[in-house]
Amino acid sequence: MEVKMKSERLKKELTKLNAKRTKLSKFLSKQNKKTLSATQRELLKEQKQAMTKYAKVLELRIKNLEAKNDN
């Protein structure tokens, strides 16, 4: 797969992931102890952290691909 195509695919994936992270953040900020159990809140927080880490990795991969493409 061409580097530019890979980079574009990763950017689309990152955009979708960031949209989902934003929705999850908004959802978590609106929840209280009555709407979600403590376990569910903690699991969703863990999920958000994993999504954040995944987004950072995607960003690094995009930067790396684009740097290689410039050489």
Residue frames as qw, qx, qy, qz and C-alpha x, y, z in Angstrom:
[[0.000, 0.889, 0.458, 0.000, 0.00, 0.00, 0.00],
 [0.375, 0.591, -0.029, 0.714, 1.31, 3.38, -0.93],
 [0.343, -0.150, -0.505, 0.778, 2.52, 5.52, 1.98],
 [0.206, -0.091, -0.019, -0.974, 0.10, 8.35, 1.20],
 [0.629, -0.273, -0.535, -0.493, -2.86, 5.96, 1.07],
 [0.603, -0.251, -0.673, 0.347, -1.82, 4.40, 4.38],
 [0.167, -0.052, -0.324, 0.930, -1.46, 7.82, 5.94],
 [0.394, -0.175, -0.222, -0.875, -4.90, 8.90, 4.71],
 [0.675, -0.291, -0.648, -0.199, -6.48, 5.68, 6.00],
 [0.495, -0.222, -0.592, 0.596, -4.90, 6.24, 9.41],
 [0.040, -0.052, 0.119, -0.991, -6.09, 9.86, 9.47],
 [0.563, -0.276, -0.421, -0.656, -9.66, 8.72, 8.80],
 [0.681, -0.285, -0.658, 0.146, -9.37, 6.14, 11.56],
 [0.327, -0.102, -0.430, 0.836, -8.02, 8.80, 13.92],
 [0.262, -0.186, -0.111, -0.940, -10.85, 11.19, 13.06],
 [0.682, -0.325, -0.525, -0.392, -13.46, 8.51, 13.80],
 [0.629, -0.220, -0.608, 0.432, -11.70, 7.54, 17.02],
 [0.144, 0.026, -0.279, 0.949, -11.53, 11.14, 18.20],
 [0.468, -0.284, -0.270, -0.792, -15.26, 11.58, 17.53],
 [0.747, -0.323, -0.574, -0.087, -16.01, 8.48, 19.60],
 [0.494, -0.104, -0.507, 0.699, -13.71, 9.70, 22.39],
 [0.115, -0.179, 0.065, -0.975, -15.50, 13.05, 22.45],
 [0.644, -0.328, -0.402, -0.563, -18.89, 11.34, 22.66],
 [0.725, -0.253, -0.594, 0.239, -17.65, 9.11, 25.47],
 [0.290, 0.029, -0.374, 0.881, -16.26, 12.10, 27.38],
 [0.354, -0.248, -0.089, -0.897, -19.58, 13.93, 27.09],
 [0.741, -0.299, -0.533, -0.280, -21.46, 10.81, 28.13],
 [0.626, -0.162, -0.580, 0.496, -19.25, 10.31, 31.19],
 [0.095, 0.113, -0.256, 0.955, -19.59, 13.94, 32.25],
 [0.508, -0.265, -0.202, -0.794, -23.40, 13.65, 32.20],
 [0.718, -0.219, -0.656, -0.073, -23.59, 10.43, 34.20],
 [0.334, -0.590, 0.457, -0.576, -24.11, 10.20, 37.92],
 [0.136, -0.240, 0.928, -0.249, -24.11, 7.37, 40.41],
 [0.628, 0.244, 0.529, -0.515, -27.75, 6.61, 39.72],
 [0.706, 0.565, -0.138, -0.404, -27.43, 6.13, 35.96],
 [0.712, 0.422, -0.555, 0.077, -24.31, 3.95, 35.89],
 [0.868, -0.471, -0.092, 0.131, -22.86, 1.55, 38.39],
 [0.310, -0.837, 0.398, 0.211, -19.44, 2.33, 39.80],
 [0.680, -0.120, 0.643, 0.332, -18.04, -0.64, 37.89],
 [0.551, 0.657, 0.445, 0.260, -19.48, 0.57, 34.58],
 [0.030, 0.996, -0.072, -0.035, -18.15, 4.11, 35.17],
 [0.475, -0.643, 0.538, 0.267, -14.67, 2.75, 35.91],
 [0.683, 0.159, 0.635, 0.324, -14.74, 0.48, 32.87],
 [0.415, 0.846, 0.288, 0.170, -15.78, 3.37, 30.63],
 [0.171, -0.935, 0.278, 0.138, -12.96, 5.49, 32.06],
 [0.615, -0.325, 0.643, 0.322, -10.54, 2.66, 31.28],
 [0.618, 0.519, 0.532, 0.255, -11.97, 2.47, 27.77],
 [0.186, 0.981, 0.044, 0.018, -11.46, 6.21, 27.30],
 [0.379, -0.753, 0.480, 0.241, -7.84, 5.93, 28.47],
 [0.665, 0.006, 0.670, 0.329, -7.24, 3.09, 26.02],
 [0.481, 0.770, 0.384, 0.168, -8.79, 5.14, 23.22],
 [0.056, -0.975, 0.180, 0.118, -6.52, 8.07, 24.11],
 [0.519, -0.492, 0.625, 0.313, -3.45, 5.85, 24.00],
 [0.642, 0.348, 0.628, 0.268, -4.56, 4.37, 20.69],
 [0.306, 0.935, 0.175, 0.027, -5.06, 7.88, 19.26],
 [0.243, -0.852, 0.403, 0.230, -1.53, 8.83, 20.29],
 [0.609, -0.161, 0.704, 0.329, -0.14, 5.74, 18.57],
 [0.551, 0.650, 0.490, 0.184, -2.08, 6.54, 15.40],
 [0.084, 0.989, -0.066, -0.099, -0.70, 10.09, 15.47],
 [0.416, -0.634, 0.582, 0.293, 2.84, 8.76, 15.79],
 [0.647, 0.171, 0.686, 0.284, 2.31, 6.31, 12.94],
 [0.411, 0.859, 0.298, 0.070, 0.97, 9.10, 10.71],
 [0.105, -0.935, 0.292, 0.174, 3.94, 11.35, 11.53],
 [0.562, -0.376, 0.675, 0.295, 6.34, 8.50, 10.86],
 [0.627, 0.436, 0.602, 0.234, 4.79, 7.64, 7.51],
 [0.279, 0.950, 0.138, 0.029, 4.74, 11.26, 6.43],
 [0.290, -0.814, 0.440, 0.242, 8.36, 11.75, 7.49],
 [0.627, -0.090, 0.704, 0.322, 9.38, 8.68, 5.47],
 [0.526, 0.688, 0.479, 0.143, 7.44, 10.00, 2.50],
 [0.064, 0.984, -0.095, -0.138, 9.37, 13.29, 2.63],
 [0.470, -0.582, 0.578, 0.325, 12.72, 11.48, 2.39]]
